[in-house]
Amino acid sequence: MLPRDHDTALDGDGAIVCTQQVEADPVHAFEVFTERLGDWWDPRLTADPSTYEGADVEEVEGGQVVLHHDGEDYPIGQVTEWTTGERFAMTFHLSLPRDHPTELVVDFEPTDDGTLVTLTHDGWNPDNIARRSTFSEWPHLLARFAAVAED
């Protein structure tokens, strides 16, 4: 069963904000979020689940974030901030026009029980706002992430 300790703001046209409590320290949570993206990303949320082979994040600002399908790499964004155990940020254009990406910012805050992970999906503008409502799966993805981080 996936953890359900999360909160979400999906309505409206502003930033999408989701939180997830993770029973792991911030450095471990950060490493699982970035280094094991392919383990927790749901193949259903890719162009073709039947050919999904995983994902990778280049561990440096300016690095690419890619999904792998049938031996090919499909970039979905570029790392804009990498502060291990604290913050990961990237441009994001999965299912969006590449020339009008959004931004993901993921903060890792230590708590008594581990880490509070806050994902903010923002950067909505007239050129990409029509797709905003399709990004309702962040709570599901964060629950999958938490399950991997806590395993």
C-alpha positions as CSV (number, residue, x, y, z in Angstrom):
1,M,0.0,0.0,0.0
2,L,1.3,3.5,-0.9
3,P,1.7,6.1,1.8
4,R,-1.1,8.6,2.0
5,D,0.4,11.3,4.2
6,H,0.2,14.2,1.7
7,D,-1.5,17.4,0.9
8,T,-2.3,18.9,-2.4
9,A,-3.4,22.2,-4.1
10,L,-4.5,21.3,-7.7
11,D,-7.3,23.7,-8.3
12,G,-7.2,27.1,-10.1
13,D,-4.6,28.4,-12.5
14,G,-1.7,29.1,-10.2
15,A,1.0,26.8,-9.0
16,I,0.3,23.2,-8.3
17,V,1.6,22.4,-4.8
18,C,1.8,18.9,-3.3
19,T,3.4,17.8,-0.1
20,Q,4.4,14.3,1.0
21,Q,5.9,13.2,4.4
22,V,8.6,10.7,3.9
23,E,10.2,8.5,6.6
24,A,13.7,9.2,5.5
25,D,16.3,11.9,6.1
26,P,16.4,14.8,3.5
27,V,19.6,13.6,1.8
28,H,18.2,10.1,1.2
29,A,14.9,11.5,0.1
30,F,16.7,13.8,-2.4
31,E,18.8,11.0,-3.7
32,V,15.8,8.8,-4.3
33,F,13.9,11.6,-6.0
34,T,16.8,12.3,-8.4
35,E,18.9,9.2,-8.7
36,R,16.0,6.7,-8.7
37,L,13.4,8.7,-10.7
38,G,13.1,5.8,-13.1
39,D,12.1,3.5,-10.2
40,W,9.2,5.6,-8.9
41,W,7.9,7.4,-12.0
42,D,4.7,5.7,-13.2
43,P,5.1,4.4,-16.8
44,R,1.4,5.2,-17.4
45,L,2.5,8.9,-17.3
46,T,4.8,8.6,-20.3
47,A,4.2,8.7,-24.0
48,D,4.1,4.9,-24.3
49,P,4.0,2.8,-21.1
50,S,4.8,-0.4,-23.0
51,T,8.2,0.9,-24.1
52,Y,9.2,2.8,-20.9
53,E,12.6,1.7,-19.7
54,G,13.3,4.2,-17.0
55,A,14.5,7.8,-16.4
56,D,17.7,9.6,-15.5
57,V,18.7,12.9,-14.1
58,E,22.1,14.4,-14.9
59,E,23.3,15.4,-11.4
60,V,24.4,19.0,-12.2
61,E,22.7,22.3,-12.9
62,G,22.2,22.4,-16.6
63,G,21.9,18.6,-16.8
64,Q,19.2,16.9,-18.7
65,V,16.3,14.9,-17.3
66,V,15.3,12.2,-19.7
67,L,12.8,9.3,-20.0
68,H,14.0,6.2,-21.8
69,H,11.7,4.5,-24.3
70,D,12.7,1.6,-26.6
71,G,16.4,2.5,-26.5
72,E,15.8,6.2,-27.2
73,D,16.2,9.2,-24.8
74,Y,13.4,11.7,-24.5
75,P,14.4,14.9,-22.6
76,I,11.6,16.2,-20.4
77,G,13.5,19.1,-18.8
78,Q,16.8,20.6,-17.6
79,V,18.1,20.9,-14.1
80,T,18.1,24.5,-12.8
81,E,19.0,23.9,-9.2
82,W,20.8,21.1,-7.4
83,T,21.3,21.5,-3.6
84,T,21.6,18.0,-2.2
85,G,19.2,17.3,0.6
86,E,17.5,20.7,0.2
87,R,16.2,21.6,-3.2
88,F,15.9,20.2,-6.7
89,A,14.5,22.3,-9.6
90,M,14.1,21.8,-13.3
91,T,12.3,23.1,-16.4
92,F,9.6,20.7,-17.3
93,H,8.1,20.1,-20.7
94,L,6.6,16.6,-20.6
95,S,3.3,16.8,-22.4
96,L,3.9,20.5,-23.0
97,P,5.3,22.7,-25.8
98,R,9.1,22.5,-25.5
99,D,9.4,26.3,-26.1
100,H,6.9,27.0,-23.2
101,P,8.1,24.7,-20.4
102,T,6.9,25.0,-16.8
103,E,9.1,24.7,-13.7
104,L,9.2,22.0,-11.0
105,V,10.8,23.0,-7.6
106,V,11.1,20.2,-5.0
107,D,12.0,21.2,-1.4
108,F,13.2,18.7,1.2
109,E,12.6,20.0,4.8
110,P,13.7,17.9,7.8
111,T,11.0,17.0,10.3
112,D,10.9,14.9,13.5
113,D,9.5,12.0,11.4
114,G,11.9,12.3,8.4
115,T,11.4,14.8,5.6
116,L,8.5,16.9,4.3
117,V,8.8,17.0,0.5
118,T,7.1,19.9,-1.2
119,L,6.7,19.8,-5.0
120,T,5.7,23.1,-6.7
121,H,4.7,22.9,-10.4
122,D,4.6,26.5,-11.7
123,G,5.5,28.7,-14.7
124,W,2.0,28.6,-16.2
125,N,1.4,31.2,-18.9
126,P,-1.0,31.7,-21.8
127,D,1.0,29.3,-24.0
128,N,0.8,26.3,-21.7
129,I,-2.0,27.0,-19.2
130,A,-4.5,24.9,-21.3
131,R,-2.5,21.8,-20.3
132,R,-2.4,22.6,-16.5
133,S,-5.5,20.4,-15.7
134,T,-3.7,17.3,-17.0
135,F,-1.2,17.4,-14.2
136,S,-3.3,16.0,-11.5
137,E,-1.1,12.9,-10.8
138,W,1.5,14.6,-8.6
139,P,0.0,13.2,-5.4
140,H,0.1,9.7,-6.9
141,L,3.7,10.2,-8.1
142,L,4.8,11.5,-4.7
143,A,3.2,8.5,-3.0
144,R,5.2,6.2,-5.3
145,F,8.3,8.2,-4.6
146,A,7.7,7.9,-0.8
147,A,7.2,4.1,-1.1
148,V,10.6,3.8,-2.8
149,A,12.3,6.1,-0.3
150,E,11.0,4.3,2.7
151,D,11.7,0.8,1.3
